[in-house]
Amino acid sequence: AMDAAACIGCGACVAACPNASAMLFTAAKVSHLGVLPQGQTERFERVIKMVDTMAEEGFGGCTNIGECSAVCPKEISMDFIAQMNRDLLRASLFSGRKSRNKAGGAG
């Protein structure tokens, strides 16, 4: 999680992605906030809101090309995208609410 906290929000990952996906950036934020004790109560609601906002803003979905991780100056791994997707699935199941994310991508 501390690796995810290293994200500086530079946008290099979004710029390098051929899908204009913001999933690495979003995943880094969701991952490091979710492991903090004070972040646990909002963890699932936060992931739904962040992914919904990403979809509303027109960012594409992840197709596992890996350019985001390759250009990240903090070397944040794409593994955080998979963790975010797992959290999103749990959030959708436990809250009964579905994300509006139509971007797709397995992460």
DSSP file (Angstrom, degrees, kcal/mol; ACC not computed):
  #  RESIDUE AA STRUCTURE BP1 BP2  ACC     N-H-->O    O-->H-N    N-H-->O    O-->H-N    TCO  KAPPA ALPHA  PHI   PSI    X-CA   Y-CA   Z-CA
    1    1 A A     >        0   0    0      0, 0.0     4,-1.8     0, 0.0     5,-0.1   0.000 360.0 360.0 360.0 -31.8    0.0    0.0    0.0
    2    2 A M  H  >  +     0   0    0      1,-0.2     4,-0.6     2,-0.2    30,-0.1   0.829 360.0  58.6 -66.9 -28.5    2.9    2.4    0.6
    3    3 A D  H >4 S+     0   0    0      1,-0.2     3,-1.0     2,-0.2    -1,-0.2   0.922 106.2  48.4 -61.7 -42.7    3.9    1.9   -3.0
    4    4 A A  H >4 S+     0   0    0      1,-0.3     3,-1.7     2,-0.2    -2,-0.2   0.854 103.5  60.7 -65.9 -34.8    0.4    3.2   -4.0
    5    5 A A  H 3< S+     0   0    0     -4,-1.8    -1,-0.3     1,-0.3    -2,-0.2   0.676  89.5  73.2 -66.6 -15.8    0.8    6.2   -1.6
    6    6 A A  T <<  +     0   0    0     -3,-1.0    -1,-0.3    -4,-0.6    -2,-0.2   0.618  67.2 122.6 -73.3 -12.1    3.9    7.2   -3.6
    7    7 A C    <   -     0   0    0     -3,-1.7    -3,-0.0    -4,-0.2    65,-0.0  -0.285  43.5-169.4 -55.8 128.1    1.6    8.4   -6.5
    8    8 A I        -     0   0    0      0, 0.0    -1,-0.2     0, 0.0    -3,-0.0   0.375  36.9-120.6-102.0   2.3    2.3   12.1   -7.2
    9    9 A G        +     0   0    0      1,-0.1    -2,-0.1    16,-0.0    16,-0.0   0.823  61.7 146.6  66.7  32.2   -0.7   12.6   -9.5
   10   10 A C        -     0   0    0      1,-0.1    -1,-0.1    15,-0.0    -3,-0.0   0.743  54.1-132.7 -75.4 -23.2    1.5   13.6  -12.4
   11   11 A G     >  +     0   0    0      3,-0.0     4,-2.4    11,-0.0     5,-0.2   0.500  66.9 128.0  85.2   3.5   -0.8   12.1  -15.1
   12   12 A A  H  > S+     0   0    0      1,-0.2     4,-2.0     2,-0.2     5,-0.2   0.870  72.2  55.0 -60.2 -36.0    2.0   10.3  -17.0
   13   13 A C  H  > S+     0   0    0      2,-0.2     4,-1.1     1,-0.2    -1,-0.2   0.904 109.7  45.1 -64.8 -41.8    0.1    7.1  -16.8
   14   14 A V  H  4 S+     0   0    0      1,-0.2     3,-0.3     2,-0.2     6,-0.2   0.911 113.2  50.7 -68.0 -42.6   -3.0    8.6  -18.4
   15   15 A A  H  < S+     0   0    0     -4,-2.4    -2,-0.2     1,-0.2    -1,-0.2   0.851 112.3  46.7 -64.5 -35.0   -1.0   10.3  -21.1
   16   16 A A  H  < S+     0   0    0     -4,-2.0    -1,-0.2    -5,-0.2    -2,-0.2   0.714  90.5  97.5 -80.8 -20.7    0.8    7.1  -22.0
   17   17 A C    ><  -     0   0    0     -4,-1.1     3,-1.5    -3,-0.3    45,-0.0  -0.537  65.5-149.0 -76.0 126.7   -2.2    4.9  -22.1
   18   18 A P  T 3  S+     0   0    0      0, 0.0    -1,-0.2     0, 0.0    -4,-0.0   0.694 102.6  49.2 -66.3 -16.5   -3.7    4.4  -25.6
   19   19 A N  T 3  S-     0   0    0     41,-0.1    41,-0.8     2,-0.1     3,-0.1   0.387 109.6-123.6 -97.6   1.3   -7.1    4.1  -24.0
   20   20 A A    <   +     0   0    0     -3,-1.5    40,-1.0    -6,-0.2     2,-0.3   0.894  50.6 173.8  53.4  41.8   -6.7    7.3  -22.0
   21   21 A S  B     -a   60   0A   0     38,-0.2     3,-0.2    -8,-0.2    -4,-0.2  -0.616  31.4-168.6 -83.3 136.7   -7.4    5.1  -18.9
   22   22 A A     >  +     0   0    0     38,-0.6     4,-2.7    -2,-0.3     5,-0.2   0.095  56.3 113.2-104.1  19.9   -7.0    6.7  -15.5
   23   23 A M  H  > S+     0   0    0     37,-0.3     4,-2.9     1,-0.2     5,-0.2   0.854  72.5  51.0 -66.5 -35.7   -7.2    3.3  -13.8
   24   24 A L  H  > S+     0   0    0     -3,-0.2     4,-2.4     2,-0.2    -1,-0.2   0.948 114.2  44.5 -66.3 -46.0   -3.6    3.2  -12.4
   25   25 A F  H  > S+     0   0    0      2,-0.2     4,-1.9     1,-0.2    -2,-0.2   0.946 117.6  44.4 -60.1 -50.0   -4.0    6.7  -10.9
   26   26 A T  H  X S+     0   0    0     -4,-2.7     4,-2.7     1,-0.2     5,-0.2   0.909 113.2  51.4 -62.7 -42.9   -7.4    5.9   -9.4
   27   27 A A  H  X S+     0   0    0     -4,-2.9     4,-2.8    -5,-0.2     5,-0.2   0.888 107.2  53.2 -63.1 -39.7   -6.3    2.4   -8.2
   28   28 A A  H  X S+     0   0    0     -4,-2.4     4,-2.0    -5,-0.2     5,-0.2   0.920 112.3  44.9 -61.7 -43.2   -3.3    3.9   -6.5
   29   29 A K  H  X S+     0   0    0     -4,-1.9     4,-1.8     2,-0.2     5,-0.2   0.938 115.9  45.3 -66.7 -46.9   -5.5    6.4   -4.6
   30   30 A V  H  X S+     0   0    0     -4,-2.7     4,-1.9     1,-0.2    -2,-0.2   0.906 112.5  52.6 -63.5 -42.1   -8.1    3.8   -3.7
   31   31 A S  H  X S+     0   0    0     -4,-2.8     4,-0.8    -5,-0.2    -2,-0.2   0.929 111.8  41.7 -64.1 -47.7   -5.5    1.2   -2.6
   32   32 A H  H  < S+     0   0    0     -4,-2.0     4,-0.5    -5,-0.2     3,-0.3   0.854 116.3  48.4 -75.1 -30.4   -3.5    3.4   -0.2
   33   33 A L  H >< S+     0   0    0     -4,-1.8     3,-0.6    -5,-0.2    -1,-0.2   0.834 106.1  59.8 -73.1 -30.6   -6.6    5.0    1.4
   34   34 A G  H 3< S+     0   0    0     -4,-1.9    -1,-0.2     1,-0.2    -2,-0.2   0.699 100.4  53.7 -71.8 -20.2   -8.3    1.7    1.8
   35   35 A V  T 3< S+     0   0    0     -4,-0.8    -1,-0.2    -3,-0.3    -2,-0.2   0.638  84.8  97.2 -91.3 -13.4   -5.6    0.2    4.1
   36   36 A L  S X> S-     0   0    0     -3,-0.6     3,-1.4    -4,-0.5     4,-0.8  -0.538  81.1-126.2 -72.8 139.9   -5.6    3.0    6.6
   37   37 A P  G >4 S+     0   0    0      0, 0.0     3,-0.9     0, 0.0     4,-0.4   0.892 111.6  49.7 -54.4 -41.9   -7.7    2.2    9.7
   38   38 A Q  G 34 S+     0   0    0      1,-0.2     4,-0.2     2,-0.1     3,-0.2   0.670 107.4  57.0 -72.4 -14.6   -9.7    5.4    9.2
   39   39 A G  G X> S+     0   0    0     -3,-1.4     4,-0.6     1,-0.2     3,-0.6   0.592  84.6  82.0 -89.4 -11.5  -10.3    4.6    5.6
   40   40 A Q  G X< S+     0   0    0     -3,-0.9     3,-0.7    -4,-0.8     4,-0.4   0.865  85.3  56.3 -63.8 -37.7  -11.9    1.2    6.2
   41   41 A T  G 34 S+     0   0    0     -4,-0.4    -1,-0.2     1,-0.2     4,-0.2   0.800 118.4  33.0 -67.4 -27.0  -15.4    2.6    6.9
   42   42 A E  G <> S+     0   0    0     -3,-0.6     4,-3.0    -4,-0.2     5,-0.2   0.363  88.2 108.3-106.2   3.2  -15.6    4.4    3.6
   43   43 A R  H <X S+     0   0    0     -3,-0.7     4,-1.9    -4,-0.6     5,-0.1   0.887  82.7  37.5 -53.4 -52.4  -13.5    1.9    1.5
   44   44 A F  H  > S+     0   0    0     -4,-0.4     4,-1.8     2,-0.2    -1,-0.2   0.889 118.0  48.8 -73.7 -38.6  -16.3    0.4   -0.6
   45   45 A E  H  > S+     0   0    0     -4,-0.2     4,-2.4     1,-0.2    -1,-0.2   0.899 110.8  53.3 -65.0 -38.6  -18.3    3.6   -1.1
   46   46 A R  H  X S+     0   0    0     -4,-3.0     4,-2.7     1,-0.2     5,-0.2   0.913 107.0  49.9 -62.9 -43.7  -15.0    5.4   -2.1
   47   47 A V  H  X S+     0   0    0     -4,-1.9     4,-2.3    -5,-0.2     5,-0.2   0.905 111.7  48.6 -65.7 -39.7  -14.1    2.9   -4.8
   48   48 A I  H  X S+     0   0    0     -4,-1.8     4,-2.5     2,-0.2    52,-0.2   0.944 113.6  46.8 -63.4 -46.7  -17.6    3.1   -6.4
   49   49 A K  H  X S+     0   0    0     -4,-2.4     4,-2.4     1,-0.2    -2,-0.2   0.908 113.5  47.8 -63.0 -42.5  -17.5    6.9   -6.4
   50   50 A M  H  X S+     0   0    0     -4,-2.7     4,-2.2     2,-0.2    -1,-0.2   0.911 114.4  45.1 -67.8 -41.4  -14.0    7.1   -7.8
   51   51 A V  H  X S+     0   0    0     -4,-2.3     4,-2.2    -5,-0.2    -2,-0.2   0.898 113.2  51.2 -69.3 -39.2  -14.7    4.6  -10.6
   52   52 A D  H  X S+     0   0    0     -4,-2.5     4,-2.6    -5,-0.2    -2,-0.2   0.921 110.8  48.7 -61.6 -43.6  -18.0    6.3  -11.4
   53   53 A T  H  X S+     0   0    0     -4,-2.4     4,-2.0     1,-0.2    -2,-0.2   0.908 109.2  52.7 -62.9 -42.0  -16.3    9.7  -11.6
   54   54 A M  H  <>S+     0   0    0     -4,-2.2     5,-1.9     1,-0.2     4,-0.3   0.911 112.0  46.1 -59.4 -42.6  -13.6    8.3  -13.9
   55   55 A A  H ><5S+     0   0    0     -4,-2.2     3,-1.3     1,-0.2    -2,-0.2   0.902 110.5  52.6 -67.5 -41.8  -16.3    6.9  -16.2
   56   56 A E  H 3<5S+     0   0    0     -4,-2.6    -1,-0.2     1,-0.3    -2,-0.2   0.843 105.5  55.3 -62.7 -34.0  -18.3   10.1  -16.2
   57   57 A E  T 3<5S-     0   0    0     -4,-2.0    -1,-0.3    -5,-0.2    -2,-0.2   0.510 118.8-111.5 -80.2  -4.3  -15.2   12.1  -17.2
   58   58 A G  T < 5 +     0   0    0     -3,-1.3    -3,-0.2    -4,-0.3     2,-0.2   0.660  59.4 156.5  87.5  16.8  -14.8    9.8  -20.2
   59   59 A F      < -     0   0    0     -5,-1.9    -1,-0.3     1,-0.1   -38,-0.2  -0.522  39.6-120.6 -73.6 144.9  -11.6    8.0  -19.3
   60   60 A G  B     -a   21   0A   0    -40,-1.0   -38,-0.6   -41,-0.8   -37,-0.3  -0.175  26.4 -99.5 -78.4 174.8  -11.2    4.6  -21.0
   61   61 A G        -     0   0    0     42,-0.5     2,-0.3   -40,-0.1    44,-0.2  -0.511  38.4 -95.5 -93.0 163.4  -10.9    1.2  -19.4
   62   62 A C        +     0   0    0     42,-0.6    45,-0.6    -2,-0.2    44,-0.4  -0.616  32.5 177.4 -79.8 133.2   -7.8   -0.8  -18.8
   63   63 A T        -     0   0    0     -2,-0.3    -1,-0.1    42,-0.2    42,-0.1   0.068  52.7-108.4-121.1  21.4   -6.8   -3.4  -21.4
   64   64 A N  S    S+     0   0    0      1,-0.1    -2,-0.1    14,-0.0    14,-0.0   0.801  72.4 138.9  61.0  35.9   -3.6   -4.5  -19.7
   65   65 A I        -     0   0    0      1,-0.0    -1,-0.1     0, 0.0    -3,-0.0   0.879  52.8-143.0 -75.3 -38.7   -1.2   -2.9  -22.1
   66   66 A G     >  +     0   0    0     12,-0.0     4,-1.9     3,-0.0     3,-0.1   0.459  61.4 124.9  94.5   1.8    1.1   -1.8  -19.3
   67   67 A E  H  > S+     0   0    0      1,-0.2     4,-1.9     2,-0.2     5,-0.2   0.849  70.7  62.1 -61.8 -32.1    2.3    1.6  -20.6
   68   68 A C  H  > S+     0   0    0      1,-0.2     4,-1.0     2,-0.2    -1,-0.2   0.942 108.3  39.8 -59.7 -49.1    1.0    3.2  -17.4
   69   69 A S  H  4 S+     0   0    0      1,-0.2     3,-0.2     2,-0.2    -1,-0.2   0.862 111.3  59.3 -68.0 -35.3    3.4    1.3  -15.2
   70   70 A A  H  < S+     0   0    0     -4,-1.9    -1,-0.2     1,-0.2    -2,-0.2   0.851 114.6  34.4 -63.6 -35.1    6.2    1.6  -17.7
   71   71 A V  H  < S+     0   0    0     -4,-1.9    -1,-0.2    -3,-0.2    -2,-0.2   0.537  85.6 120.1 -98.8  -6.7    6.2    5.4  -17.6
   72   72 A C    ><  -     0   0    0     -4,-1.0     3,-1.5    -3,-0.2    -3,-0.0  -0.410  54.5-151.7 -63.4 120.9    5.2    5.9  -14.0
   73   73 A P  T 3  S+     0   0    0      0, 0.0    -1,-0.2     0, 0.0    -4,-0.0   0.709  99.4  47.3 -67.2 -17.2    8.1    7.9  -12.3
   74   74 A K  T 3  S-     0   0    0      2,-0.1   -68,-0.1   -70,-0.0    -2,-0.1   0.325 109.6-125.4-103.1   5.1    7.2    6.2   -9.0
   75   75 A E    <   -     0   0    0     -3,-1.5     2,-0.3     1,-0.2    -6,-0.1   0.864  38.5-177.7  54.6  44.1    7.0    2.7  -10.6
   76   76 A I        -     0   0    0     -8,-0.2    -1,-0.2     1,-0.1    -4,-0.2  -0.595  23.3-123.8 -75.1 130.9    3.5    1.9   -9.4
   77   77 A S    >   -     0   0    0     -2,-0.3     3,-1.4     1,-0.1     4,-0.2  -0.396   7.4-127.4 -79.1 148.7    2.5   -1.6  -10.4
   78   78 A M  T >> S+     0   0    0      1,-0.3     3,-1.6     2,-0.2     4,-1.1   0.622  98.4  87.7 -66.0 -12.5   -0.5   -2.5  -12.4
   79   79 A D  H 3> S+     0   0    0      1,-0.3     4,-1.8     2,-0.2    -1,-0.3   0.799  77.6  64.4 -56.8 -27.8   -1.3   -4.9   -9.6
   80   80 A F  H <> S+     0   0    0     -3,-1.4     4,-2.4     1,-0.2    -1,-0.3   0.795  94.6  58.7 -68.3 -26.7   -3.1   -2.1   -7.9
   81   81 A I  H <> S+     0   0    0     -3,-1.6     4,-2.5    -4,-0.2    -1,-0.2   0.921 105.4  49.1 -65.8 -42.9   -5.7   -2.0  -10.8
   82   82 A A  H  X S+     0   0    0     -4,-1.1     4,-2.1    25,-0.4    -2,-0.2   0.906 110.9  50.2 -62.2 -41.3   -6.5   -5.6  -10.0
   83   83 A Q  H  X S+     0   0    0     -4,-1.8     4,-2.5     2,-0.2    -2,-0.2   0.916 110.1  50.2 -63.4 -42.4   -6.9   -4.8   -6.3
   84   84 A M  H  X S+     0   0    0     -4,-2.4     4,-2.7     1,-0.2    -2,-0.2   0.918 109.3  51.2 -61.7 -42.7   -9.2   -1.8   -7.2
   85   85 A N  H  X S+     0   0    0     -4,-2.5     4,-2.2     2,-0.2    -1,-0.2   0.877 109.8  50.0 -63.5 -36.7  -11.3   -4.1   -9.4
   86   86 A R  H  X S+     0   0    0     -4,-2.1     4,-2.6     2,-0.2    -1,-0.2   0.919 111.7  48.1 -65.6 -42.7  -11.7   -6.6   -6.6
   87   87 A D  H  X S+     0   0    0     -4,-2.5     4,-2.9     1,-0.2    -2,-0.2   0.894 110.6  51.9 -63.5 -38.9  -12.7   -3.8   -4.2
   88   88 A L  H  X S+     0   0    0     -4,-2.7     4,-2.5     2,-0.2    -2,-0.2   0.913 110.1  48.4 -63.9 -42.4  -15.2   -2.6   -6.7
   89   89 A L  H  X S+     0   0    0     -4,-2.2     4,-2.4     2,-0.2    -2,-0.2   0.935 113.4  46.9 -62.9 -46.3  -16.7   -6.0   -7.1
   90   90 A R  H  X S+     0   0    0     -4,-2.6     4,-3.1     1,-0.2     5,-0.3   0.922 112.0  51.1 -60.5 -43.9  -17.0   -6.4   -3.3
   91   91 A A  H  X S+     0   0    0     -4,-2.9     4,-2.2     1,-0.2     6,-0.5   0.912 111.1  47.7 -60.8 -42.8  -18.5   -3.0   -3.0
   92   92 A S  H  X S+     0   0    0     -4,-2.5     4,-1.2     2,-0.2    -1,-0.2   0.898 115.6  44.9 -65.4 -40.7  -21.1   -3.7   -5.6
   93   93 A L  H  < S+     0   0    0     -4,-2.4    -2,-0.2    -5,-0.2    -1,-0.2   0.928 118.5  40.6 -69.2 -45.8  -21.9   -7.1   -4.0
   94   94 A F  H  < S+     0   0    0     -4,-3.1    -2,-0.2     1,-0.2    -3,-0.2   0.819 121.3  40.5 -77.2 -30.9  -22.1   -5.8   -0.4
   95   95 A S  H  < S-     0   0    0     -4,-2.2    -1,-0.2    -5,-0.3    -2,-0.2   0.675  97.0-132.6 -90.7 -16.9  -23.8   -2.5   -1.1
   96   96 A G  S  < S+     0   0    0     -4,-1.2     2,-0.4     1,-0.3    -3,-0.1   0.542  70.6 119.1  75.7   5.2  -26.3   -3.9   -3.7
   97   97 A R        -     0   0    0     -6,-0.5     2,-0.4    -5,-0.1    -1,-0.3  -0.856  56.3-142.8-106.9 138.5  -25.3   -0.9   -5.8
   98   98 A K        -     0   0    0     -2,-0.4     2,-0.1    -3,-0.1    -9,-0.1  -0.780  19.2-116.3-100.2 144.3  -23.7   -1.2   -9.2
   99   99 A S        -     0   0    0     -2,-0.4   -50,-0.1     1,-0.1   -51,-0.1  -0.439  13.5-136.5 -69.8 149.6  -21.0    1.1  -10.5
  100  100 A R        +     0   0    0    -52,-0.2     2,-0.4    -2,-0.1    -1,-0.1   0.364  61.3 132.1 -86.7   5.2  -21.9    3.1  -13.5
  101  101 A N        +     0   0    0      1,-0.2     3,-0.1   -53,-0.1   -49,-0.1  -0.427  22.7 166.3 -64.1 116.6  -18.5    2.3  -15.0
  102  102 A K        +     0   0    0     -2,-0.4    -1,-0.2     1,-0.1   -41,-0.1   0.271  50.7  99.1-109.5   7.3  -19.0    1.2  -18.6
  103  103 A A        -     0   0    0      1,-0.2   -42,-0.5   -43,-0.1    -1,-0.1   0.777  68.5-164.2 -69.2 -25.9  -15.4    1.5  -19.5
  104  104 A G        +     0   0    0      1,-0.1   -42,-0.6    -3,-0.1    -1,-0.2  -0.318  28.5 138.8  75.4-160.6  -14.8   -2.2  -19.1
  105  105 A G        -     0   0    0    -44,-0.2   -42,-0.2     1,-0.1    -1,-0.1   0.383  52.8-124.6  89.9 134.3  -11.3   -3.7  -18.7
  106  106 A A              0   0    0    -44,-0.4   -43,-0.1   -45,-0.1    -1,-0.1   0.628 360.0 360.0 -86.7 -13.7  -10.3   -6.4  -16.4
  107  107 A G              0   0    0    -45,-0.6   -25,-0.4   -22,-0.1   -26,-0.2   0.466 360.0 360.0  88.1 360.0   -7.5   -4.4  -14.9
